[in-house]
Amino acid sequence: MRKKLEKAWMKVGKFLFWALVTALCCCLTYMVFVHRHAIIAAIKGEPLPKPPEGKCCHKFCKKK
């Protein structure tokens, strides 16, 4: 009985591990896609692009 329980927890652990890896890969892909212009500008040494009108990241917003 104990060995069956250990095997079951190993399966659950593997599932949780792969679910976490998949979620992290999805987040990384999304962040690279969203910030691709800033990444390209940083690699080329160009100035950072301006954010689109109406869509402003808090770092770039100027308080009036």
All heavy atoms as TSV, in Angstrom:
chain	resi	resn	atom	element	x	y	z
A	1	MET	N	N	0.820	-1.198	0.000
A	1	MET	CA	C	0.000	0.000	0.000
A	1	MET	C	C	0.861	1.259	0.000
A	1	MET	O	O	0.568	2.210	-0.691
A	1	MET	CB	C	-0.914	-0.047	1.234
A	1	MET	CG	C	-1.800	1.144	1.390
A	1	MET	SD	S	-3.078	1.066	0.137
A	1	MET	CE	C	-3.999	2.479	0.533
A	2	ARG	N	N	1.936	1.227	0.790
A	2	ARG	CA	C	2.793	2.398	0.889
A	2	ARG	C	C	3.488	2.695	-0.440
A	2	ARG	O	O	3.637	3.852	-0.827
A	2	ARG	CB	C	3.809	2.182	1.998
A	2	ARG	CG	C	4.661	3.389	2.248
A	2	ARG	CD	C	5.599	3.160	3.409
A	2	ARG	NE	N	6.441	4.307	3.579
A	2	ARG	CZ	C	6.519	5.023	4.670
A	2	ARG	NH1	N	5.808	4.688	5.714
A	2	ARG	NH2	N	7.319	6.052	4.745
A	3	LYS	N	N	3.911	1.644	-1.152
A	3	LYS	CA	C	4.591	1.848	-2.432
A	3	LYS	C	C	3.636	2.434	-3.469
A	3	LYS	O	O	4.026	3.269	-4.278
A	3	LYS	CB	C	5.183	0.539	-2.937
A	3	LYS	CG	C	6.401	0.113	-2.150
A	3	LYS	CD	C	7.111	-1.013	-2.828
A	3	LYS	CE	C	8.365	-1.348	-2.018
A	3	LYS	NZ	N	9.255	-2.216	-2.748
A	4	LYS	N	N	2.375	2.014	-3.419
A	4	LYS	CA	C	1.383	2.567	-4.343
A	4	LYS	C	C	1.165	4.052	-4.066
A	4	LYS	O	O	1.047	4.851	-4.985
A	4	LYS	CB	C	0.050	1.819	-4.223
A	4	LYS	CG	C	0.055	0.455	-4.839
A	4	LYS	CD	C	-1.327	-0.175	-4.756
A	4	LYS	CE	C	-1.322	-1.564	-5.354
A	4	LYS	NZ	N	-2.654	-2.194	-5.261
A	5	LEU	N	N	1.135	4.397	-2.785
A	5	LEU	CA	C	0.953	5.796	-2.403
A	5	LEU	C	C	2.151	6.632	-2.850
A	5	LEU	O	O	1.990	7.744	-3.349
A	5	LEU	CB	C	0.746	5.900	-0.897
A	5	LEU	CG	C	0.354	7.268	-0.351
A	5	LEU	CD1	C	-0.961	7.716	-0.972
A	5	LEU	CD2	C	0.228	7.217	1.154
A	6	GLU	N	N	3.359	6.098	-2.681
A	6	GLU	CA	C	4.562	6.809	-3.119
A	6	GLU	C	C	4.563	7.007	-4.632
A	6	GLU	O	O	4.913	8.081	-5.128
A	6	GLU	CB	C	5.803	6.051	-2.683
A	6	GLU	CG	C	6.094	6.157	-1.200
A	6	GLU	CD	C	7.319	5.358	-0.795
A	6	GLU	OE1	O	8.023	4.830	-1.684
A	6	GLU	OE2	O	7.562	5.263	0.415
A	7	LYS	N	N	4.158	5.984	-5.383
A	7	LYS	CA	C	4.091	6.100	-6.838
A	7	LYS	C	C	3.057	7.137	-7.261
A	7	LYS	O	O	3.273	7.895	-8.196
A	7	LYS	CB	C	3.765	4.743	-7.469
A	7	LYS	CG	C	4.918	3.788	-7.493
A	7	LYS	CD	C	4.549	2.511	-8.209
A	7	LYS	CE	C	5.699	1.523	-8.211
A	7	LYS	NZ	N	5.352	0.285	-8.926
A	8	ALA	N	N	1.937	7.162	-6.542
A	8	ALA	CA	C	0.892	8.136	-6.861
A	8	ALA	C	C	1.404	9.557	-6.638
A	8	ALA	O	O	1.175	10.448	-7.463
A	8	ALA	CB	C	-0.352	7.874	-6.020
A	9	TRP	N	N	2.119	9.781	-5.522
A	9	TRP	CA	C	2.644	11.110	-5.257
A	9	TRP	C	C	3.743	11.491	-6.249
A	9	TRP	O	O	3.895	12.665	-6.588
A	9	TRP	CB	C	3.162	11.212	-3.822
A	9	TRP	CG	C	2.068	11.541	-2.865
A	9	TRP	CD1	C	1.545	10.725	-1.919
A	9	TRP	CD2	C	1.331	12.752	-2.789
A	9	TRP	NE1	N	0.531	11.359	-1.251
A	9	TRP	CE2	C	0.374	12.618	-1.768
A	9	TRP	CE3	C	1.379	13.954	-3.491
A	9	TRP	CZ2	C	-0.513	13.630	-1.428
A	9	TRP	CZ3	C	0.490	14.960	-3.144
A	9	TRP	CH2	C	-0.435	14.800	-2.133
A	10	MET	N	N	4.499	10.515	-6.714
A	10	MET	CA	C	5.502	10.799	-7.742
A	10	MET	C	C	4.825	11.253	-9.029
A	10	MET	O	O	5.293	12.177	-9.692
A	10	MET	CB	C	6.376	9.566	-8.006
A	10	MET	CG	C	7.371	9.277	-6.893
A	10	MET	SD	S	8.549	10.613	-6.629
A	10	MET	CE	C	9.477	10.537	-8.128
A	11	LYS	N	N	3.712	10.622	-9.389
A	11	LYS	CA	C	2.978	11.032	-10.583
A	11	LYS	C	C	2.419	12.440	-10.421
A	11	LYS	O	O	2.484	13.253	-11.337
A	11	LYS	CB	C	1.855	10.043	-10.881
A	11	LYS	CG	C	2.338	8.731	-11.438
A	11	LYS	CD	C	1.175	7.819	-11.785
A	11	LYS	CE	C	1.682	6.499	-12.339
A	11	LYS	NZ	N	0.570	5.604	-12.701
A	12	VAL	N	N	1.879	12.720	-9.236
A	12	VAL	CA	C	1.342	14.061	-8.971
A	12	VAL	C	C	2.468	15.083	-9.021
A	12	VAL	O	O	2.319	16.167	-9.587
A	12	VAL	CB	C	0.618	14.094	-7.602
A	12	VAL	CG1	C	0.269	15.517	-7.202
A	12	VAL	CG2	C	-0.628	13.236	-7.639
A	13	GLY	N	N	3.603	14.741	-8.433
A	13	GLY	CA	C	4.750	15.645	-8.439
A	13	GLY	C	C	5.249	15.922	-9.848
A	13	GLY	O	O	5.550	17.064	-10.188
A	14	LYS	N	N	5.320	14.892	-10.673
A	14	LYS	CA	C	5.753	15.083	-12.056
A	14	LYS	C	C	4.767	15.953	-12.814
A	14	LYS	O	O	5.157	16.833	-13.582
A	14	LYS	CB	C	5.896	13.734	-12.763
A	14	LYS	CG	C	7.121	12.968	-12.365
A	14	LYS	CD	C	7.212	11.658	-13.131
A	14	LYS	CE	C	8.382	10.830	-12.689
A	14	LYS	NZ	N	8.450	9.551	-13.412
A	15	PHE	N	N	3.476	15.713	-12.579
A	15	PHE	CA	C	2.460	16.523	-13.249
A	15	PHE	C	C	2.575	17.985	-12.838
A	15	PHE	O	O	2.548	18.884	-13.688
A	15	PHE	CB	C	1.053	16.002	-12.924
A	15	PHE	CG	C	-0.030	16.895	-13.454
A	15	PHE	CD1	C	-0.371	16.861	-14.791
A	15	PHE	CD2	C	-0.688	17.785	-12.616
A	15	PHE	CE1	C	-1.353	17.686	-15.289
A	15	PHE	CE2	C	-1.663	18.610	-13.108
A	15	PHE	CZ	C	-2.009	18.568	-14.446
A	16	LEU	N	N	2.727	18.249	-11.536
A	16	LEU	CA	C	2.854	19.620	-11.074
A	16	LEU	C	C	4.124	20.279	-11.609
A	16	LEU	O	O	4.112	21.459	-11.972
A	16	LEU	CB	C	2.838	19.666	-9.545
A	16	LEU	CG	C	1.506	19.339	-8.879
A	16	LEU	CD1	C	1.673	19.315	-7.368
A	16	LEU	CD2	C	0.443	20.332	-9.289
A	17	PHE	N	N	5.196	19.518	-11.664
A	17	PHE	CA	C	6.447	20.051	-12.211
A	17	PHE	C	C	6.276	20.464	-13.660
A	17	PHE	O	O	6.646	21.572	-14.057
A	17	PHE	CB	C	7.566	19.012	-12.077
A	17	PHE	CG	C	8.827	19.407	-12.786
A	17	PHE	CD1	C	9.657	20.370	-12.246
A	17	PHE	CD2	C	9.173	18.826	-13.998
A	17	PHE	CE1	C	10.819	20.746	-12.901
A	17	PHE	CE2	C	10.328	19.184	-14.652
A	17	PHE	CZ	C	11.162	20.155	-14.105
A	18	TRP	N	N	5.711	19.591	-14.471
A	18	TRP	CA	C	5.551	19.908	-15.891
A	18	TRP	C	C	4.511	21.001	-16.125
A	18	TRP	O	O	4.634	21.802	-17.048
A	18	TRP	CB	C	5.230	18.657	-16.705
A	18	TRP	CG	C	6.452	17.807	-16.850
A	18	TRP	CD1	C	6.677	16.594	-16.300
A	18	TRP	CD2	C	7.648	18.144	-17.577
A	18	TRP	NE1	N	7.938	16.152	-16.624
A	18	TRP	CE2	C	8.553	17.078	-17.416
A	18	TRP	CE3	C	8.038	19.234	-18.330
A	18	TRP	CZ2	C	9.814	17.085	-17.990
A	18	TRP	CZ3	C	9.307	19.239	-18.903
A	18	TRP	CH2	C	10.180	18.169	-18.723
A	19	ALA	N	N	3.500	21.065	-15.266
A	19	ALA	CA	C	2.522	22.154	-15.365
A	19	ALA	C	C	3.201	23.494	-15.066
A	19	ALA	O	O	2.945	24.495	-15.747
A	19	ALA	CB	C	1.362	21.905	-14.410
A	20	LEU	N	N	4.072	23.510	-14.060
A	20	LEU	CA	C	4.801	24.725	-13.724
A	20	LEU	C	C	5.758	25.125	-14.843
A	20	LEU	O	O	5.834	26.303	-15.212
A	20	LEU	CB	C	5.575	24.532	-12.419
A	20	LEU	CG	C	6.403	25.722	-11.948
A	20	LEU	CD1	C	5.496	26.879	-11.584
A	20	LEU	CD2	C	7.256	25.329	-10.766
A	21	VAL	N	N	6.476	24.171	-15.401
A	21	VAL	CA	C	7.398	24.459	-16.506
A	21	VAL	C	C	6.627	25.016	-17.705
A	21	VAL	O	O	7.054	25.995	-18.330
A	21	VAL	CB	C	8.192	23.193	-16.894
A	21	VAL	CG1	C	8.923	23.376	-18.206
A	21	VAL	CG2	C	9.168	22.819	-15.786
A	22	THR	N	N	5.488	24.424	-18.018
A	22	THR	CA	C	4.671	24.895	-19.137
A	22	THR	C	C	4.172	26.315	-18.886
A	22	THR	O	O	4.221	27.168	-19.786
A	22	THR	CB	C	3.480	23.946	-19.362
A	22	THR	OG1	O	3.982	22.627	-19.579
A	22	THR	CG2	C	2.646	24.377	-20.534
A	23	ALA	N	N	3.706	26.594	-17.672
A	23	ALA	CA	C	3.217	27.934	-17.343
A	23	ALA	C	C	4.339	28.967	-17.446
A	23	ALA	O	O	4.135	30.066	-17.965
A	23	ALA	CB	C	2.607	27.939	-15.946
A	24	LEU	N	N	5.528	28.619	-16.973
A	24	LEU	CA	C	6.655	29.543	-17.059
A	24	LEU	C	C	7.060	29.805	-18.508
A	24	LEU	O	O	7.377	30.936	-18.875
A	24	LEU	CB	C	7.845	28.999	-16.262
A	24	LEU	CG	C	7.700	29.042	-14.752
A	24	LEU	CD1	C	8.878	28.348	-14.080
A	24	LEU	CD2	C	7.575	30.462	-14.256
A	25	CYS	N	N	7.040	28.784	-19.336
A	25	CYS	CA	C	7.364	28.961	-20.758
A	25	CYS	C	C	6.334	29.857	-21.442
A	25	CYS	O	O	6.687	30.715	-22.262
A	25	CYS	CB	C	7.450	27.615	-21.461
A	25	CYS	SG	S	8.922	26.682	-21.034
A	26	CYS	N	N	5.067	29.653	-21.099
A	26	CYS	CA	C	4.019	30.494	-21.683
A	26	CYS	C	C	4.189	31.950	-21.265
A	26	CYS	O	O	4.056	32.858	-22.098
A	26	CYS	CB	C	2.644	29.984	-21.278
A	26	CYS	SG	S	2.207	28.426	-22.065
A	27	CYS	N	N	4.487	32.183	-19.987
A	27	CYS	CA	C	4.697	33.551	-19.508
A	27	CYS	C	C	5.906	34.196	-20.181
A	27	CYS	O	O	5.857	35.357	-20.581
A	27	CYS	CB	C	4.900	33.560	-18.000
A	27	CYS	SG	S	3.379	33.453	-17.078
A	28	LEU	N	N	6.976	33.448	-20.305
A	28	LEU	CA	C	8.178	33.976	-20.943
A	28	LEU	C	C	7.914	34.329	-22.397
A	28	LEU	O	O	8.317	35.392	-22.879
A	28	LEU	CB	C	9.315	32.963	-20.840
A	28	LEU	CG	C	10.642	33.391	-21.463
A	28	LEU	CD1	C	11.195	34.599	-20.711
A	28	LEU	CD2	C	11.615	32.253	-21.446
A	29	THR	N	N	7.206	33.454	-23.104
A	29	THR	CA	C	6.875	33.714	-24.508
A	29	THR	C	C	6.027	34.968	-24.635
A	29	THR	O	O	6.271	35.814	-25.500
A	29	THR	CB	C	6.135	32.502	-25.109
A	29	THR	OG1	O	6.963	31.353	-24.983
A	29	THR	CG2	C	5.802	32.733	-26.559
A	30	TYR	N	N	5.031	35.117	-23.762
A	30	TYR	CA	C	4.160	36.284	-23.793
A	30	TYR	C	C	4.954	37.563	-23.522
A	30	TYR	O	O	4.793	38.569	-24.228
A	30	TYR	CB	C	3.036	36.126	-22.769
A	30	TYR	CG	C	2.169	37.346	-22.637
A	30	TYR	CD1	C	1.237	37.663	-23.617
A	30	TYR	CD2	C	2.293	38.195	-21.545
A	30	TYR	CE1	C	0.445	38.785	-23.507
A	30	TYR	CE2	C	1.506	39.318	-21.426
A	30	TYR	CZ	C	0.579	39.610	-22.408
A	30	TYR	OH	O	-0.186	40.730	-22.298
A	31	MET	N	N	5.826	37.532	-22.506
A	31	MET	CA	C	6.587	38.729	-22.164
A	31	MET	C	C	7.557	39.122	-23.278
A	31	MET	O	O	7.727	40.306	-23.562
A	31	MET	CB	C	7.352	38.519	-20.856
A	31	MET	CG	C	6.448	38.383	-19.649
A	31	MET	SD	S	5.358	39.788	-19.419
A	31	MET	CE	C	6.490	40.941	-18.707
A	32	VAL	N	N	8.177	38.148	-23.919
A	32	VAL	CA	C	9.071	38.450	-25.035
A	32	VAL	C	C	8.269	39.022	-26.201
A	32	VAL	O	O	8.686	39.989	-26.845
A	32	VAL	CB	C	9.864	37.193	-25.465
A	32	VAL	CG1	C	10.567	37.413	-26.788
A	32	VAL	CG2	C	10.867	36.818	-24.391
A	33	PHE	N	N	7.087	38.469	-26.482
A	33	PHE	CA	C	6.253	38.974	-27.569
A	33	PHE	C	C	5.809	40.409	-27.300
A	33	PHE	O	O	5.861	41.258	-28.184
A	33	PHE	CB	C	5.034	38.069	-27.757
A	33	PHE	CG	C	4.088	38.557	-28.811
A	33	PHE	CD1	C	4.401	38.437	-30.151
A	33	PHE	CD2	C	2.890	39.151	-28.449
A	33	PHE	CE1	C	3.536	38.899	-31.130
A	33	PHE	CE2	C	2.019	39.611	-29.421
A	33	PHE	CZ	C	2.336	39.487	-30.761
A	34	VAL	N	N	5.401	40.698	-26.073
A	34	VAL	CA	C	4.915	42.037	-25.737
A	34	VAL	C	C	6.047	43.063	-25.779
A	34	VAL	O	O	5.859	44.184	-26.243
A	34	VAL	CB	C	4.246	42.024	-24.338
A	34	VAL	CG1	C	3.996	43.428	-23.826
A	34	VAL	CG2	C	2.943	41.255	-24.395
A	35	HIS	N	N	7.236	42.685	-25.334
A	35	HIS	CA	C	8.343	43.628	-25.237
A	35	HIS	C	C	9.371	43.460	-26.354
A	35	HIS	O	O	10.506	43.905	-26.216
A	35	HIS	CB	C	9.019	43.476	-23.871
A	35	HIS	CG	C	8.121	43.813	-22.741
A	35	HIS	ND1	N	7.458	42.849	-22.038
A	35	HIS	CD2	C	7.753	45.002	-22.209
A	35	HIS	CE1	C	6.725	43.435	-21.109
A	35	HIS	NE2	N	6.881	44.728	-21.192
A	36	ARG	N	N	8.996	42.852	-27.462
A	36	ARG	CA	C	9.970	42.557	-28.511
A	36	ARG	C	C	10.630	43.811	-29.083
A	36	ARG	O	O	11.823	43.796	-29.402
A	36	ARG	CB	C	9.320	41.731	-29.619
A	36	ARG	CG	C	8.253	42.437	-30.393
A	36	ARG	CD	C	7.529	41.478	-31.348
A	36	ARG	NE	N	6.499	42.142	-32.097
A	36	ARG	CZ	C	5.274	42.381	-31.674
A	36	ARG	NH1	N	4.928	41.992	-30.471
A	36	ARG	NH2	N	4.398	43.004	-32.431
A	37	HIS	N	N	9.896	44.913	-29.205
A	37	HIS	CA	C	10.490	46.130	-29.763
A	37	HIS	C	C	11.530	46.720	-28.805
A	37	HIS	O	O	12.585	47.192	-29.254
A	37	HIS	CB	C	9.404	47.161	-30.065
A	37	HIS	CG	C	8.417	46.692	-31.079
A	37	HIS	ND1	N	8.753	46.440	-32.387
A	37	HIS	CD2	C	7.099	46.388	-30.969
A	37	HIS	CE1	C	7.695	46.023	-33.046
A	37	HIS	NE2	N	6.658	45.979	-32.202
A	38	ALA	N	N	11.260	46.672	-27.519
A	38	ALA	CA	C	12.224	47.173	-26.540
A	38	ALA	C	C	13.457	46.272	-26.491
A	38	ALA	O	O	14.583	46.756	-26.354
A	38	ALA	CB	C	11.577	47.263	-25.160
A	39	ILE	N	N	13.265	44.977	-26.628
A	39	ILE	CA	C	14.396	44.037	-26.618
A	39	ILE	C	C	15.287	44.267	-27.833
A	39	ILE	O	O	16.513	44.326	-27.719
A	39	ILE	CB	C	13.886	42.582	-26.569
A	39	ILE	CG1	C	13.188	42.314	-25.233
A	39	ILE	CG2	C	15.028	41.597	-26.789
A	39	ILE	CD1	C	12.430	41.009	-25.181
A	40	ILE	N	N	14.663	44.425	-28.997
A	40	ILE	CA	C	15.438	44.664	-30.223
A	40	ILE	C	C	16.198	45.983	-30.120
A	40	ILE	O	O	17.369	46.073	-30.507
A	40	ILE	CB	C	14.510	44.640	-31.454
A	40	ILE	CG1	C	13.982	43.221	-31.678
A	40	ILE	CG2	C	15.226	45.147	-32.693
A	40	ILE	CD1	C	12.874	43.119	-32.711
A	41	ALA	N	N	15.545	47.033	-29.591
A	41	ALA	CA	C	16.205	48.328	-29.440
A	41	ALA	C	C	17.380	48.226	-28.469
A	41	ALA	O	O	18.431	48.826	-28.702
A	41	ALA	CB	C	15.206	49.372	-28.955
A	42	ALA	N	N	17.225	47.474	-27.401
A	42	ALA	CA	C	18.312	47.325	-26.433
A	42	ALA	C	C	19.491	46.571	-27.039
A	42	ALA	O	O	20.647	46.914	-26.788
A	42	ALA	CB	C	17.805	46.604	-25.191
A	43	ILE	N	N	19.210	45.568	-27.854
A	43	ILE	CA	C	20.292	44.800	-28.487
A	43	ILE	C	C	21.051	45.663	-29.490
A	43	ILE	O	O	22.281	45.632	-29.555
A	43	ILE	CB	C	19.725	43.537	-29.164
A	43	ILE	CG1	C	19.251	42.547	-28.092
A	43	ILE	CG2	C	20.765	42.892	-30.074
A	43	ILE	CD1	C	18.497	41.356	-28.639
A	44	LYS	N	N	20.316	46.471	-30.256
A	44	LYS	CA	C	20.953	47.322	-31.274
A	44	LYS	C	C	21.574	48.576	-30.681
A	44	LYS	O	O	22.327	49.260	-31.352
A	44	LYS	CB	C	19.916	47.735	-32.318
A	44	LYS	CG	C	19.478	46.597	-33.204
A	44	LYS	CD	C	18.497	47.088	-34.243
A	44	LYS	CE	C	18.079	45.998	-35.188
A	44	LYS	NZ	N	17.113	46.480	-36.196
A	45	GLY	N	N	21.251	48.909	-29.433
A	45	GLY	CA	C	21.787	50.111	-28.812
A	45	GLY	C	C	21.011	51.356	-29.171
A	45	GLY	O	O	21.511	52.472	-29.006
A	46	GLU	N	N	19.806	51.221	-29.653
A	46	GLU	CA	C	18.963	52.354	-30.026
A	46	GLU	C	C	18.173	52.818	-28.807
A	46	GLU	O	O	18.042	52.085	-27.823
A	46	GLU	CB	C	17.997	51.931	-31.140
A	46	GLU	CG	C	18.686	51.487	-32.402
A	46	GLU	CD	C	17.723	50.881	-33.416
A	46	GLU	OE1	O	16.544	50.666	-33.067
A	46	GLU	OE2	O	18.164	50.611	-34.531
A	47	PRO	N	N	17.609	54.030	-28.870
A	47	PRO	CA	C	16.765	54.470	-27.751
A	47	PRO	C	C	15.489	53.631	-27.674
A	47	PRO	O	O	15.029	53.091	-28.679
A	47	PRO	CB	C	16.436	55.932	-28.082
A	47	PRO	CG	C	16.738	56.092	-29.526
A	47	PRO	CD	C	17.771	55.061	-29.878
A	48	LEU	N	N	14.927	53.539	-26.470
A	48	LEU	CA	C	13.719	52.748	-26.288
A	48	LEU	C	C	12.546	53.366	-27.036
A	48	LEU	O	O	12.422	54.588	-27.096
A	48	LEU	CB	C	13.369	52.641	-24.804
A	48	LEU	CG	C	14.292	51.787	-23.962
A	48	LEU	CD1	C	13.882	51.884	-22.505
A	48	LEU	CD2	C	14.248	50.348	-24.413
A	49	PRO	N	N	11.688	52.552	-27.623
A	49	PRO	CA	C	10.528	53.081	-28.335
A	49	PRO	C	C	9.514	53.683	-27.363
A	49	PRO	O	O	9.429	53.291	-26.203
A	49	PRO	CB	C	9.949	51.854	-29.041
A	49	PRO	CG	C	10.443	50.695	-28.284
A	49	PRO	CD	C	11.762	51.101	-27.695
A	50	LYS	N	N	8.757	54.648	-27.864
A	50	LYS	CA	C	7.717	55.280	-27.044
A	50	LYS	C	C	6.516	54.352	-26.951
A	50	LYS	O	O	6.197	53.648	-27.904
A	50	LYS	CB	C	7.270	56.595	-27.687
A	50	LYS	CG	C	8.370	57.613	-27.815
A	50	LYS	CD	C	8.663	58.233	-26.483
A	50	LYS	CE	C	9.729	59.316	-26.676
A	50	LYS	NZ	N	10.252	59.777	-25.455
A	51	PRO	N	N	5.832	54.340	-25.802
A	51	PRO	CA	C	4.629	53.515	-25.689
A	51	PRO	C	C	3.495	54.106	-26.532
A	51	PRO	O	O	3.458	55.311	-26.775
A	51	PRO	CB	C	4.285	53.570	-24.202
A	51	PRO	CG	C	4.928	54.815	-23.702
A	51	PRO	CD	C	6.140	55.030	-24.557
A	52	PRO	N	N	2.558	53.282	-26.996
A	52	PRO	CA	C	1.442	53.780	-27.786
A	52	PRO	C	C	0.565	54.732	-26.970
A	52	PRO	O	O	0.510	54.646	-25.749
A	52	PRO	CB	C	0.656	52.527	-28.159
A	52	PRO	CG	C	1.454	51.373	-27.727
A	52	PRO	CD	C	2.517	51.849	-26.820
A	53	GLU	N	N	-0.118	55.640	-27.668
A	53	GLU	CA	C	-1.015	56.582	-26.999
A	53	GLU	C	C	-2.130	55.840	-26.287
A	53	GLU	O	O	-2.715	54.918	-26.835
A	53	GLU	CB	C	-1.627	57.551	-28.021
A	53	GLU	CG	C	-0.696	58.640	-28.457
A	53	GLU	CD	C	-0.322	59.577	-27.326
A	53	GLU	OE1	O	-1.202	59.922	-26.506
A	53	GLU	OE2	O	0.842	59.959	-27.273
A	54	GLY	N	N	-2.413	56.230	-25.075
A	54	GLY	CA	C	-3.499	55.620	-24.318
A	54	GLY	C	C	-3.099	54.350	-23.594
A	54	GLY	O	O	-3.768	53.926	-22.671
A	55	LYS	N	N	-2.031	53.732	-24.018
A	55	LYS	CA	C	-1.543	52.516	-23.358
A	55	LYS	C	C	-0.158	52.836	-22.818
A	55	LYS	O	O	0.812	52.865	-23.550
A	55	LYS	CB	C	-1.455	51.351	-24.344
A	55	LYS	CG	C	-2.786	50.926	-24.874
A	55	LYS	CD	C	-2.643	49.752	-25.809
A	55	LYS	CE	C	-3.986	49.325	-26.336
A	55	LYS	NZ	N	-3.898	48.206	-27.252
A	56	CYS	N	N	-0.114	53.083	-21.541
A	56	CYS	CA	C	1.136	53.532	-20.954
A	56	CYS	C	C	1.527	52.656	-19.775
A	56	CYS	O	O	0.736	52.434	-18.872
A	56	CYS	CB	C	0.992	54.978	-20.510
A	56	CYS	SG	S	2.533	55.676	-19.943
A	57	CYS	N	N	2.749	52.183	-19.809
A	57	CYS	CA	C	3.302	51.452	-18.681
A	57	CYS	C	C	3.618	52.473	-17.590
A	57	CYS	O	O	3.979	53.608	-17.864
A	57	CYS	CB	C	4.574	50.729	-19.126
A	57	CYS	SG	S	5.322	49.769	-17.827
A	58	HIS	N	N	3.508	52.087	-16.344
A	58	HIS	CA	C	3.712	53.026	-15.245
A	58	HIS	C	C	5.118	53.606	-15.236
A	58	HIS	O	O	5.315	54.717	-14.772
A	58	HIS	CB	C	3.423	52.351	-13.905
A	58	HIS	CG	C	1.978	52.009	-13.736
A	58	HIS	ND1	N	1.025	52.965	-13.567
A	58	HIS	CD2	C	1.321	50.823	-13.761
A	58	HIS	CE1	C	-0.151	52.389	-13.455
A	58	HIS	NE2	N	0.000	51.088	-13.568
A	59	LYS	N	N	6.092	52.897	-15.753
A	59	LYS	CA	C	7.451	53.430	-15.803
A	59	LYS	C	C	7.539	54.630	-16.733
A	59	LYS	O	O	8.284	55.559	-16.495
A	59	LYS	CB	C	8.429	52.366	-16.302
A	59	LYS	CG	C	8.792	51.336	-15.289
A	59	LYS	CD	C	9.838	50.442	-15.890
A	59	LYS	CE	C	10.315	49.407	-14.901
A	59	LYS	NZ	N	11.330	48.529	-15.469
A	60	PHE	N	N	6.771	54.602	-17.822
A	60	PHE	CA	C	6.891	55.635	-18.842
A	60	PHE	C	C	5.913	56.778	-18.651
A	60	PHE	O	O	6.053	57.819	-19.263
A	60	PHE	CB	C	6.665	55.018	-20.223
A	60	PHE	CG	C	7.688	53.987	-20.581
A	60	PHE	CD1	C	7.324	52.660	-20.735
A	60	PHE	CD2	C	9.006	54.331	-20.759
A	60	PHE	CE1	C	8.262	51.700	-21.063
A	60	PHE	CE2	C	9.959	53.382	-21.080
A	60	PHE	CZ	C	9.579	52.060	-21.239
A	61	CYS	N	N	4.898	56.609	-17.816
A	61	CYS	CA	C	3.879	57.654	-17.629
A	61	CYS	C	C	4.472	58.845	-16.877
A	61	CYS	O	O	5.181	58.679	-15.901
A	61	CYS	CB	C	2.680	57.111	-16.861
A	61	CYS	SG	S	1.658	56.033	-17.813
A	62	LYS	N	N	4.135	60.003	-17.353
A	62	LYS	CA	C	4.541	61.225	-16.657
A	62	LYS	C	C	3.333	61.761	-15.935
A	62	LYS	O	O	2.274	61.960	-16.524
A	62	LYS	CB	C	5.061	62.255	-17.651
A	62	LYS	CG	C	6.322	61.823	-18.338
A	62	LYS	CD	C	6.789	62.876	-19.316
A	62	LYS	CE	C	8.025	62.388	-20.026
A	62	LYS	NZ	N	8.468	63.333	-21.060
A	63	LYS	N	N	3.470	61.988	-14.642
A	63	LYS	CA	C	2.364	62.536	-13.868
A	63	LYS	C	C	2.234	64.010	-14.154
A	63	LYS	O	O	3.217	64.749	-14.159
A	63	LYS	CB	C	2.581	62.285	-12.377
A	63	LYS	CG	C	2.532	60.805	-12.031
A	63	LYS	CD	C	2.629	60.619	-10.539
A	63	LYS	CE	C	2.553	59.123	-10.244
A	63	LYS	NZ	N	2.633	58.858	-8.822
A	64	LYS	N	N	1.016	64.438	-14.371
A	64	LYS	CA	C	0.779	65.860	-14.689
A	64	LYS	C	C	0.225	66.574	-13.496
A	64	LYS	O	O	-0.456	66.093	-12.691
A	64	LYS	CB	C	-0.191	65.982	-15.860
A	64	LYS	CG	C	0.405	65.424	-17.129
A	64	LYS	CD	C	-0.573	65.534	-18.253
A	64	LYS	CE	C	0.028	64.957	-19.530
A	64	LYS	NZ	N	-0.876	64.991	-20.627
